[in-house]
């Protein structure tokens, strides 16, 4: 375990080194006090799950006046103060390119898969993996729980992990061999993962709201939701509830997008597949991801997983703004996701 301890020490060092850079990512909500906003009003915003000025600007004034004790006049004053701290207007393409440099790409554990993804799972974006059961979606989630904690020099994210589990698939004992494979201390790795089991879609949303407080205080780099759709399929049944289901799902996905952008966190969510009767007889595998257009538009990068031979799995880029539609073969090993052996 000496090697693991060495890495743990290295991790701490890197964490301390980069803490100064972290501050520049977002403006804490309590900075509004210096702009003449009452501390009591700032506390009301925090109670509503708003911990940064960047996060505040992602809310409509209508939703802010819905917070108990905040009048329209107060909300106007708060938004004016926040605009002084955060630039929310236009920027040049060059500035946008500079901002993209803050994106961290986290290794998946497989070089072939990393190359397919342009370097790994991206922060500030939502990556969705869909496929049948045992196609490797949750295995990748467990591998990312460890690789996210690696220093950035080792293609990690140098940060903590939040895991929301809707199907009871998280296995802490699975993390141990993966941590050992990366030469890390399994105990320290497990301590840096915060985990919650959600039982209803409302519980899932509440857990997301509570994350802002934690992410504003500590360096998180990854949020896993496994799976994003399961509870919606259970809590809403039949065509009569479909419109309401999609509306609530849209709110949940909007929250995930805001978390990804506000805290520069990678969001990795798994999704189930449904039979596609319209797929036709000429398509060898007529299945499509659940969640419809609402989910399709929310995910930045969509990956389709399927089983290969033995422990091999195939990942195909289904939709991404900056990646070609290509495939990669990887393997599931005791130490997590790795390159496939011929």
ABEGO torsion letter per residue (X at the ends): XAAAAAAAAAAAAAAAAAAAAAAAABBBAAAAAAAGBBAAAAAAAAAAGBABAAAAAABBAAAAAABBGBBAAAAAAAAAAAAAABBABBBBAAAAAAAAAABBBBBAGBAAAAAAAGGEBBBGBBBBBBEBBGAGAAAAAAAAAAAAABBAAAGBAGBBBBBBBAAGABBAAAAAAAAAAAGBBAAAAAAABBBBBBABAAAAAAAAAAAAAAAAABBBABBBBOBAAAAAAAABBEAAAAAAAAAAAAAAAAAAAAAAAAAGBBBBBBBBBBBBAAAEAABABBBBBBGEAAAAAABABBBBBBBBBEABBBBBBABBAABBBBBBBBBBBAAEBBBBBX
